[in-house]
Amino acid sequence: MRSARHLHLPVWALLLLLHFLAFVPAARAQQEIDDESEFSYVRGAKNGPENWGKIKEEWATCGTGRMQSPIHLSDRRASRAPHLGYLITAYAPAKASIVNRGHDIAVMFHGDAGSLWINDTLYHLSQVHWHSPSEHRLNGRRYSLELHMVHLSAENKAAVIGLLYDIGSPDDFLHKLEPYLRRMADMKEKEEKVGVVDPWVARGDGEAYYRYMGSLTTPACDEGVIWTVIKRVATVSSDQLKLLTDAVHDGFEMNARPLQKVNGRDIGLFCPDDDHERYYAAADH
């Protein structure tokens, strides 16, 4: 009978081997976390914003499109557009869930949360999500946060209302979501029902707005999106902003796409009452 052969290793070699084996599962798990997102906001990275259009064929518009978002919005560049009229919205409280999509935090509506009416087309509110810092710049300034209210038509065309936030008083809409955001940050929960949510609270009461044709600001950067960016800047507390950035996955704490070229696009500015807007501006300061 052939005797079993025993491998005799020095103690130091055995300890080194055990140390190496202990790190193999951890290294694999770390790789899975790194690879769970196909794009990033890190400039210069292979999957960074300047390379989104090269990652997938269906994302090519991110690099070749001429109507991309976000852009710099300024009163000098915009044309007064009284024909745009007041925003026609009809929102209603609806059941919703808060979702950690990795690159952002979104509130997804499961019932009829209302709609936005533009150019004889009805766009139903689908979800809202946040970007930090703001993606659009307003008169040369980039703000701390931007909320996107995403609406879809029956033909699956998008119309987005963007709201900018500066650091200041707490935001009422985020206030309701704070307990859920804390749990997401602590437990890395992916989705949780939040009961009934009222979109009116998110929309605010700013009446002046910019209007232009653009794109989605994440891959596949589809164009043909009607953008409405509210001119009046709202406020969010620093604690609320931290809750949002803590809840997203590592590497997405700053999830704003760089500014895109305007390429001669028309930018309309609807100001219903200059005195009215000056009153709000004075009140904000």
N, C-alpha and C positions, 0 to 999 in steps of 0.2 A: 504494500500500500504506500502510495506516495504521501509523504507528510506535507502538511500545510506549511506554506512559507510565510514567515512573519516579517513585516517591514519594520525595521528599527530606525526611528528618527531621533535625532537629538532633541532635547526639550525645547530649545529655542526655535527649531524648525517647525515643531508641532504647534507651538504657540502662534507662530507667524501664519501657518496654514489656517488655524481656527479663526484668527483675526480676519483673514481674507474672506473666508466663507461667510462670516457674520455680516459682511458688507455687501455680498452679492444680491440678496433680495432687496435691500434698501436701494441699491443703485438701479435695479430694474424698475422699482416703483417710482423713483425720481424721474426716470426716463419717460414713463407713462404719463406723469403729470406734465412734463415739458411738452409732450407731443399731443396733448388732448386738444389743443387749439391749432388751427391751420394758419392763423394770421396773428400778427401782433401789432402794437403801436410803437415799437422800438425802432427809431430811425437808424438806418444802416444795417439792420438785421436782414437776413435772407427772406424772412416772412414779414418784414416791416412795411409800412404804408406805401413807400415808393416802389415796392416790389409786388404789391397785391395782384396786379394785373398779369404777373408772370407765374403765379402759383398754380392757377388752373385756367384752362382755356375759357371756361364760362365766366371767369373773372376779368377777362381782357379789358373790359370797359373801364375798370379802375385805372388803367394806364393810358388808354387811348381816347376815352370819352372827352367831349368838349363842353359838357354841361354837368360838371361834377360839383359836388357839395362836400364840405361847407365853403363859404366864400366870405370875403370882407364886405360888410354892409355899411355904407356911409351915406349921410344926408347929401353930401356933395355929388356922389355918383348916382344916387337914386332920383327918379323923376316923380314929381307929385302926381298921384293917380287917384283923383276923387271918384272916378268911374268904378273903382274896385268896390267901394261901399263898405258898410260895416260887415264884420264877419257874421255869417248866419250859422249859428250852432244851436243844437238842441240836445243837451246831455241829460242823462238820467242815472241815478244810482243803480249799480249792477254788481252781481257777484263777481269776485275776482280772486286771482292767486298772485302771489309775489314769487318771481322766478329768478334764480341766480343762473344766468346764461354763461357764466364764466367771464366773458368780456364786459358784461354790464348787468345791472339789476333792472328787471322789467316787471310791470304790473299787467297781467293778461286778463282781459275781461271775458267772462263766460256767458254773460247775458247781453241784452241790448243796452249798451252804455250811451247810446245816442249817436249823433252824426253832425257832419259839417257839410254845408251846401256851397258849392263853387261852380259857377258857369253851368247852371242847370244840371249838375251832377251831384248825387248824394254819396258822400263818403262816410262809412260807418267807423266809429272809433273801435280799434282793435286792441291796442296796447299803448302803454307809455313806458319810457325808459330814460335813463340819465347818462350824461357824459361829463367827465371832469378832467380838465377845465372845459369851458364852453368850446364848442366847435366853431360856431360863427363868431366873428369879431364885429363889434358894433362901434363905429366911429373911432377906429384905431385901438379899441380896448378889448382884451380877452377877459371874460368873467370867470368866476369860480366854478360854475355849474350850468348845465343846459339840459332842459327837459324836452323830450320829443313826444308829442301826441300823434301817434300813427293812425291814419284813417285809410280805409280801403273801399273802393267802389265795387259795384257788381262785376265790373270787368277786371278787377284786381289791380287797378291803378291806385297809386298812393298819393295822399295829400298829408303833409306833416305840418303841425303847428309847433314852432320852437319857442321856448321861453328861457330867458337868461336870468341868472341869479348872482347877486353879490353877497358877500358875507355880511350878516346883520341879524335881524330878528328871525326866529324859527319859522319855517314854512309849515302851514297848516296841513297840507296834503301829506308831507313826509311825517308829520307828527303822529298821525294814525298808524303809520307803518313802522315806527321806531322799534316796538317790541319784536317784530318779525325780523327786522334788519339785524338786531342784536343776536338773535338766535342763529341767523345765517352766518354771521361773523364768527360766533363761538363754536357752532356745531357743523358748519359748512353744509347746511341743508340746501337742497337744490330747489325745492318748490314747496310752498305752503299756502293753504287757503286763508284768505284774510277777511272773508265775509263780504259785506256790501261796501263798495267804494264809490264815492261821488266824484266824477270827473270835473264837475264845476269848480271844485275846490282847487284843482290843479290848474285850470285854465286862467284863473285870476280875472282882473277887470280892465286890463290895458286895452285900449281901442285902436291906437295907431299901430300900423304894422308895415313890414316890408314884404313884398311878394316877388318871387322869381321862380324860374324853372330850373330844377337841379336834379340831384340823384340821391339815392340812399348813401349814407356815409360809412357803411360797412360792406364788405364783399357780398354780392357781386357788383355793387355800385350801380345798380340799374338806374337808368335815366328816365326822364319823363315824370319826375316827382314834382308836384306843386308845393313849393315852400312858402309858408307864412311865418315870419319871425316877428314876434311881438316887440314893439319898440320899448315899452316900459320894462325896466329891469326890476325883478322881484328880489326877495332876500331869502337866505337860508342860513341857519346857524352853523358855526364851525363844527359843532358836535354832530349835527345831522350830516354834514358833508363827510366827516370822518366815518360815520356809520356806513355810508354808501361805498367809500373806497376800501374800507376794511372787509366788506362782505364779498367783493369780487375776488376772483382768483389772483394769485401772485403774478405780478407783471402787467396787470390791467388796472392798477390804481389810477393811472392817467390814461384814459381811453378816448382821447379826442383825435380825430383825423386832422392832419395839417390842412391849411387853407389851400384851395384849388383856384386855378385861373378863372377869371370871369369870362374871358373870351368874347367880349362884346355883348354879353347878354343884357336884356332890359331888366332893370330893377325898379319896381314901383314902390312908392311910399304913400300909404293912405293915412292922412291926418285929418280926422273929422272936425277938430276944433283946436286951433293952435293955443288959444287961451286956456282951454281945458287941459291940454297936455302940459302946458307950462305950470299949471296949478299942481298937477301930480308930481312933476319934476321937483318943484319947490318943496312939496310935502315929503318926498323921499329923502331930501337932504336936511 
